[in-house]
Amino acid sequence: MAGKRVAICAVAQHKNESDLWHKRFQGMLLDVLEDIQAQTGVDFSEGKGIKTIVSCSDDVFDARTISDNGVSDVIGAQYRAEEKMAQEGLNGIGYAMATILSGHDDLVYIAGHSKESQSESRDMCTNLAYDPFYCRPLGLDYTNVAALQARAYMSKSDVTDEHLAKVVVRARQWASRNSYANATDMVEFGEVMASPMLCDPIRKLHCHPVSDGAVALLLASEERAKDFTDNPIWVTGFGNCMDSYFLGDRDIASNFALKKAAERAYKMSGIKDPKKSIDLAEVMDSFAYQQPMWLEGLGLCKEGQAGRFIDDGGLSSYNVNLSGGMLAGNPIMIGGLYRIAEAALQLKKQAAEHQASDVGKAVAHSITGGAGQFHSVVVLEA
């Protein structure tokens, strides 16, 4: 692996919408594939075309078993090597890196999709993540478990309801500049503070909106990258970590799994102090409290001081979620793929109206499982 590098050659995003009733997910995936092909000229020809595909989908949200089986034709996976990422899509980057750095293949196409609107209730879907005998009958889902974590975290830190309102207001301000975002209407501080409680202490405007979307990326070895782009973005670090399954076995305010995942990614990329190295962060903030909490776990904010960090402009200093983040609407299964796509666009200086002025190194982050059970972290460099 010494001396080898993995490049992101191109990214494509489908605009997020709350109910893309007029388009099947196969059509959404075809849109992002054709976008990647238009950018790079890549094809599926024998020899130098795409042979390895990583897909990301979820059986429950697709309302079918083996959900990747319904999209193999529109992602070029028929009669080729295809691996389904059934966790959060950002982990597909780790799989692609292993494929390229091992020499197994020099080109990997990643495509993920999710239509949250197809389900009767997103919370009913995430209830299925829990143990069927002890936890599922209690009605646990990602929202009410997040509320337990939010209360524990806010009790431990200096983050208040007012700080979370500032997070939401800022997220919508940036989302209004992002043509791929779902919730782009700006909101006022007082509007967020008056938003009804969804699950105490989480307010309705603290929660990411139901969204449908799709994302694609083309990754290549250093040798092949020049065939597809003059402006590659290098994936220099990857790490993930899973905390205990049962909530009672975890300290849900500790950031245990995220700290471990970040430590592995930073070590791989040679980062000793993220505060001095990272210029931009795209974190998967499905709920407003998670943005400051995950920034603590990533080492960009001192533990227990996120409230002061927000007040002192820390979110702007690290260019946090200039896309609007999850609070502007991405499906949970591929929220991490949107994070890395947005970070890559920033490093390529192709983020249009939400472009940061000077970015050389970025971190992209994702979660899956209740209360951030499983975290993944990727470091990118221009």
C-alpha positions as CSV (number, residue, x, y, z in Angstrom):
1,M,0.0,0.0,0.0
2,A,3.0,2.3,0.5
3,G,2.9,5.2,-2.0
4,K,-0.5,4.3,-3.4
5,R,-3.3,6.9,-3.4
6,V,-7.0,6.7,-4.2
7,A,-8.7,9.6,-6.1
8,I,-12.2,10.8,-6.3
9,C,-12.5,11.6,-10.0
10,A,-16.1,12.8,-10.1
11,V,-19.3,13.1,-7.9
12,A,-22.9,13.4,-8.9
13,Q,-25.9,14.2,-6.7
14,H,-29.6,14.0,-7.3
15,K,-31.6,16.9,-6.0
16,N,-33.2,16.0,-2.7
17,E,-37.0,16.2,-2.5
18,S,-39.5,15.3,0.1
19,D,-41.6,13.1,-2.2
20,L,-40.2,12.2,-5.6
21,W,-43.4,10.4,-6.5
22,H,-42.9,10.9,-10.2
23,K,-39.6,9.0,-10.4
24,R,-38.5,5.5,-9.5
25,F,-35.2,5.0,-7.8
26,Q,-33.9,3.3,-10.9
27,G,-34.4,6.6,-12.8
28,M,-32.7,8.6,-10.1
29,L,-29.7,6.2,-10.3
30,L,-29.6,6.5,-14.0
31,D,-29.5,10.3,-13.7
32,V,-26.4,10.3,-11.5
33,L,-24.7,7.6,-13.6
34,E,-25.2,9.7,-16.8
35,D,-23.9,12.7,-14.9
36,I,-20.7,10.9,-14.0
37,Q,-20.3,9.6,-17.5
38,A,-20.7,13.2,-18.9
39,Q,-18.1,14.5,-16.5
40,T,-15.5,11.8,-17.1
41,G,-16.2,9.8,-20.3
42,V,-16.1,6.6,-18.3
43,D,-17.9,3.5,-19.6
44,F,-18.4,-0.2,-18.9
45,S,-16.2,-1.5,-21.8
46,E,-14.0,-4.5,-21.4
47,G,-10.4,-3.7,-20.3
48,K,-10.4,-0.1,-19.1
49,G,-14.1,0.4,-18.2
50,I,-15.9,0.0,-14.8
51,K,-15.8,-3.6,-13.6
52,T,-16.3,-3.1,-9.8
53,I,-19.5,-1.4,-8.4
54,V,-20.4,-0.7,-4.8
55,S,-24.1,0.0,-4.3
56,C,-25.9,1.3,-1.2
57,S,-29.6,0.7,-0.6
58,D,-31.9,-0.4,2.2
59,D,-34.4,-3.3,2.0
60,V,-36.9,-1.6,4.3
61,F,-37.0,1.8,2.7
62,D,-37.1,0.1,-0.8
63,A,-39.9,-2.2,0.5
64,R,-38.3,-5.3,-1.0
65,T,-35.7,-7.9,0.0
66,I,-32.2,-7.7,-1.6
67,S,-32.9,-4.1,-2.7
68,D,-29.8,-3.9,-4.8
69,N,-31.1,-6.6,-7.1
70,G,-33.6,-4.1,-8.5
71,V,-31.0,-1.6,-9.7
72,S,-28.2,-3.8,-11.1
73,D,-29.0,-2.9,-14.7
74,V,-29.0,0.9,-14.2
75,I,-25.7,0.9,-12.3
76,G,-23.9,-1.3,-14.7
77,A,-23.6,-4.2,-12.2
78,Q,-25.0,-7.0,-14.3
79,Y,-22.4,-9.7,-14.9
80,R,-19.9,-7.6,-13.0
81,A,-18.5,-7.5,-9.4
82,E,-21.0,-5.7,-7.3
83,E,-21.1,-5.3,-3.5
84,K,-24.0,-3.9,-1.6
85,M,-23.3,-1.6,1.3
86,A,-26.3,-2.2,3.6
87,Q,-24.9,0.0,6.4
88,E,-24.5,3.8,5.8
89,G,-23.2,4.6,2.3
90,L,-20.0,6.3,3.4
91,N,-18.6,2.9,4.3
92,G,-18.6,2.2,0.5
93,I,-15.6,4.5,0.3
94,G,-13.7,2.2,2.7
95,Y,-14.6,-0.8,0.5
96,A,-13.5,1.1,-2.7
97,M,-10.2,2.1,-1.1
98,A,-9.5,-1.6,-0.1
99,T,-10.3,-2.7,-3.7
100,I,-8.0,-0.1,-5.2
101,L,-5.1,-0.2,-2.7
102,S,-5.0,-4.0,-2.7
103,G,-4.5,-3.9,-6.5
104,H,-7.7,-5.9,-7.1
105,D,-9.1,-3.2,-9.4
106,D,-8.1,0.3,-10.4
107,L,-11.6,1.8,-10.9
108,V,-14.7,1.6,-8.6
109,Y,-18.1,3.1,-9.2
110,I,-20.2,3.9,-6.1
111,A,-23.9,4.5,-6.3
112,G,-26.5,4.9,-3.5
113,H,-30.2,5.7,-3.3
114,S,-33.0,6.0,-0.8
115,K,-36.6,7.1,-1.0
116,E,-37.7,7.8,2.5
117,S,-41.1,9.0,1.2
118,Q,-42.1,5.5,0.2
119,S,-42.7,4.4,3.8
120,E,-45.7,5.1,5.9
121,S,-43.4,6.4,8.6
122,R,-39.6,6.8,8.7
123,D,-39.8,6.1,12.5
124,M,-41.6,2.8,11.8
125,C,-38.8,1.8,9.6
126,T,-36.1,2.6,12.1
127,N,-38.0,0.8,14.8
128,L,-37.0,-2.3,13.0
129,A,-33.3,-1.7,13.8
130,Y,-34.0,-2.7,17.4
131,D,-34.1,-6.0,19.2
132,P,-37.5,-7.6,18.5
133,F,-38.1,-9.0,22.0
134,Y,-37.0,-6.3,24.4
135,C,-36.6,-3.0,22.5
136,R,-38.9,-2.9,19.5
137,P,-42.1,-3.4,21.5
138,L,-41.1,-0.3,23.5
139,G,-41.4,1.7,20.3
140,L,-37.8,2.7,20.1
141,D,-36.8,4.4,16.9
142,Y,-34.0,6.7,15.7
143,T,-36.0,9.8,16.7
144,N,-36.9,9.0,20.3
145,V,-33.5,7.4,20.9
146,A,-31.9,10.6,19.6
147,A,-34.0,12.5,22.1
148,L,-32.5,10.4,24.9
149,Q,-29.0,11.2,23.6
150,A,-29.8,14.9,23.1
151,R,-30.9,15.2,26.7
152,A,-27.8,13.4,28.0
153,Y,-25.5,15.4,25.9
154,M,-27.1,18.8,26.7
155,S,-26.9,17.9,30.4
156,K,-23.2,17.1,30.1
157,S,-22.3,20.0,27.8
158,D,-23.0,23.8,27.7
159,V,-25.3,23.4,24.6
160,T,-28.8,24.9,25.1
161,D,-32.0,25.1,23.1
162,E,-30.9,28.5,21.9
163,H,-27.6,27.1,20.5
164,L,-29.6,24.5,18.6
165,A,-31.8,27.2,17.1
166,K,-28.6,29.0,15.9
167,V,-27.5,25.7,14.3
168,V,-30.8,25.3,12.4
169,V,-30.9,29.0,11.3
170,R,-27.3,28.7,9.9
171,A,-28.0,25.4,8.2
172,R,-31.0,26.8,6.3
173,Q,-29.0,29.9,5.3
174,W,-26.4,27.7,3.6
175,A,-29.0,25.3,2.2
176,S,-30.6,28.3,0.4
177,R,-27.5,28.4,-1.7
178,N,-27.3,24.7,-2.4
179,S,-29.3,23.6,-5.5
180,Y,-29.3,20.0,-4.3
181,A,-30.8,20.7,-0.9
182,N,-34.4,19.9,0.0
183,A,-35.3,22.3,2.8
184,T,-34.1,25.6,1.4
185,D,-36.5,28.1,3.0
186,M,-34.7,30.2,5.6
187,V,-36.0,30.3,9.1
188,E,-35.7,32.9,11.9
189,F,-34.3,32.2,15.4
190,G,-37.7,32.8,17.0
191,E,-39.4,30.4,14.6
192,V,-37.1,27.6,15.6
193,M,-37.5,28.3,19.3
194,A,-41.3,28.2,18.8
195,S,-41.2,25.1,16.8
196,P,-43.3,22.3,18.5
197,M,-41.6,19.6,20.4
198,L,-41.2,16.5,18.3
199,C,-39.6,14.4,21.0
200,D,-38.3,16.4,24.0
201,P,-35.8,18.1,23.7
202,I,-35.9,17.7,19.9
203,R,-38.1,20.2,18.1
204,K,-39.7,19.7,14.7
205,L,-37.2,22.1,13.1
206,H,-34.3,20.3,14.8
207,C,-35.1,17.1,12.7
208,H,-34.0,16.4,9.2
209,P,-36.9,16.4,6.7
210,V,-38.1,13.2,5.0
211,S,-36.0,13.1,1.7
212,D,-35.5,11.1,-1.5
213,G,-32.1,11.2,-3.2
214,A,-29.3,9.5,-5.0
215,V,-25.5,10.0,-5.1
216,A,-22.7,8.6,-7.3
217,L,-18.9,8.7,-7.1
218,L,-16.1,7.5,-9.4
219,L,-12.9,6.4,-7.6
220,A,-9.7,5.4,-9.2
221,S,-6.1,4.6,-8.5
222,E,-3.5,7.4,-8.9
223,E,-2.4,5.9,-12.2
224,R,-6.0,5.8,-13.7
225,A,-7.2,9.1,-12.2
226,K,-5.7,11.2,-15.0
227,D,-7.8,9.4,-17.5
228,F,-10.9,10.9,-16.0
229,T,-10.1,14.2,-14.3
230,D,-7.5,17.0,-14.2
231,N,-8.6,17.8,-10.6
232,P,-8.5,14.6,-8.5
233,I,-9.4,14.7,-4.8
234,W,-7.4,12.3,-2.7
235,V,-8.9,10.0,-0.1
236,T,-6.1,10.0,2.5
237,G,-7.9,8.6,5.6
238,F,-10.7,6.3,6.5
239,G,-11.9,4.9,9.8
240,N,-15.1,3.5,11.4
241,C,-16.2,2.1,14.7
242,M,-19.3,0.5,16.1
243,D,-20.5,1.0,19.7
244,S,-22.5,-1.6,21.6
245,Y,-25.9,-2.5,20.3
246,F,-28.1,-2.2,23.4
247,L,-28.5,1.4,24.7
248,G,-28.0,0.2,28.3
249,D,-24.5,-0.9,27.4
250,R,-23.5,2.5,26.1
251,D,-22.6,5.9,27.4
252,I,-24.7,7.7,24.7
253,A,-23.1,11.1,25.6
254,S,-19.5,9.9,25.3
255,N,-18.8,10.0,21.5
256,F,-16.9,6.7,22.0
257,A,-17.3,5.3,18.5
258,L,-16.8,8.6,16.7
259,K,-13.6,9.3,18.6
260,K,-12.2,5.8,17.6
261,A,-13.3,6.2,14.0
262,A,-11.7,9.7,13.8
263,E,-8.5,8.5,15.4
264,R,-8.1,5.8,12.8
265,A,-8.9,8.2,9.9
266,Y,-6.5,10.9,11.2
267,K,-3.7,8.4,11.8
268,M,-4.0,7.0,8.2
269,S,-3.9,10.5,6.8
270,G,-1.0,11.7,9.0
271,I,-3.1,14.3,11.0
272,K,-1.8,14.9,14.5
273,D,-4.1,17.9,15.4
274,P,-7.4,18.1,13.4
275,K,-7.9,21.7,14.8
276,K,-4.8,22.8,12.8
277,S,-5.3,20.6,9.8
278,I,-9.0,20.5,8.8
279,D,-10.4,23.4,6.7
280,L,-13.9,22.0,6.2
281,A,-16.3,19.5,7.8
282,E,-19.4,17.8,6.5
283,V,-21.0,16.0,9.4
284,M,-24.2,13.9,9.3
285,D,-26.4,15.9,11.6
286,S,-29.8,14.2,11.4
287,F,-30.8,16.2,14.4
288,A,-29.5,19.7,15.4
289,Y,-27.9,18.6,18.7
290,Q,-25.7,16.1,16.7
291,Q,-23.8,18.8,14.8
292,P,-22.0,20.2,17.9
293,M,-21.8,16.7,19.5
294,W,-20.1,15.2,16.4
295,L,-17.7,18.2,16.1
296,E,-16.5,17.4,19.6
297,G,-16.0,13.7,18.7
298,L,-14.1,14.8,15.6
299,G,-11.7,16.8,17.7
300,L,-12.6,20.2,16.2
301,C,-14.3,21.5,19.3
302,K,-13.2,21.0,23.0
303,E,-15.3,18.5,24.8
304,G,-18.2,20.1,26.8
305,Q,-17.6,23.5,25.2
306,A,-19.7,23.3,22.0
307,G,-22.0,26.0,23.1
308,R,-19.2,28.5,23.4
309,F,-17.8,27.1,20.1
310,I,-21.1,28.0,18.4
311,D,-21.3,31.5,20.0
312,D,-17.7,32.3,19.0
313,G,-18.2,31.4,15.3
314,G,-16.5,28.0,15.4
315,L,-18.9,26.6,12.8
316,S,-17.8,29.2,10.3
317,S,-14.1,28.8,11.2
318,Y,-14.2,25.1,10.1
319,N,-16.7,25.7,7.3
320,V,-19.2,23.2,8.9
321,N,-21.9,21.9,6.6
322,L,-21.9,24.6,4.0
323,S,-24.2,22.3,2.0
324,G,-26.9,22.8,4.7
325,G,-26.2,19.2,5.9
326,M,-28.8,16.7,6.9
327,L,-30.9,19.5,8.4
328,A,-31.5,20.6,4.8
329,G,-32.6,17.1,3.9
330,N,-30.8,13.9,2.8
331,P,-32.0,10.3,3.2
332,I,-30.3,8.6,6.2
333,M,-29.0,5.6,4.3
334,I,-26.9,7.9,2.0
335,G,-26.4,11.0,4.1
336,G,-22.7,10.1,4.3
337,L,-22.4,9.9,0.5
338,Y,-23.9,13.4,0.3
339,R,-21.3,14.5,2.9
340,I,-18.4,13.2,0.9
341,A,-19.8,14.5,-2.4
342,E,-20.2,18.0,-1.0
343,A,-16.7,17.9,0.6
344,A,-15.2,16.8,-2.7
345,L,-17.0,19.6,-4.6
346,Q,-15.6,22.1,-2.1
347,L,-12.0,20.8,-2.7
348,K,-12.6,20.9,-6.4
349,K,-13.8,24.4,-6.0
350,Q,-17.1,23.4,-7.8
351,A,-19.6,24.1,-5.0
352,A,-21.1,27.1,-6.8
353,E,-22.9,29.5,-4.5
354,H,-21.9,27.7,-1.3
355,Q,-18.2,27.5,-2.1
356,A,-15.7,28.1,0.7
357,S,-12.9,30.5,0.0
358,D,-9.8,28.4,0.9
359,V,-10.1,24.7,1.5
360,G,-7.3,22.2,1.2
361,K,-8.3,19.4,3.6
362,A,-11.8,18.2,4.6
363,V,-13.4,15.6,6.7
364,A,-16.7,13.8,5.9
365,H,-18.6,11.9,8.5
366,S,-21.6,9.6,8.7
367,I,-23.6,7.6,11.3
368,T,-26.0,4.8,11.3
369,G,-27.9,3.0,14.1
370,G,-29.7,4.7,16.9
371,A,-27.9,7.6,18.8
372,G,-24.9,7.4,16.5
373,Q,-24.1,3.7,17.2
374,F,-21.8,3.4,14.2
375,H,-19.6,6.2,12.9
376,S,-17.5,6.5,9.8
377,V,-14.9,9.2,9.0
378,V,-13.1,10.1,5.7
379,V,-10.3,12.6,5.2
380,L,-10.0,14.2,1.8
381,E,-7.3,16.4,0.3
382,A,-7.0,18.6,-2.8
